């Protein structure tokens, strides 16, 4: 009976903290595994560009004409829909 509140607290932490974090990690890993040349990405630092080369650990991202930076694969934060970077803002 004295362990009841402790067990309930653990169950709450599992469903509110641990499980969602594991789900996000799995989705991020699947996104990184599905990266291809030509994908438009945003790094976790906020730099947007197009993937030009892939490696096991690094990704080359073209952020401007003739400007390519190499970032670690896990630093890719999000994959953008195709054409996002080339779309011109309209009024």
Secondary structure, 3 states (H helix, E strand, C coil): CCCHHHHHHHHHHHHHHHHHHHHHHHHHHHHHHCCCCCCEEEECCCCEEEEEEECCCEEEEEEECCEEEEEEHHHEEEEECCCCCCCCCCC
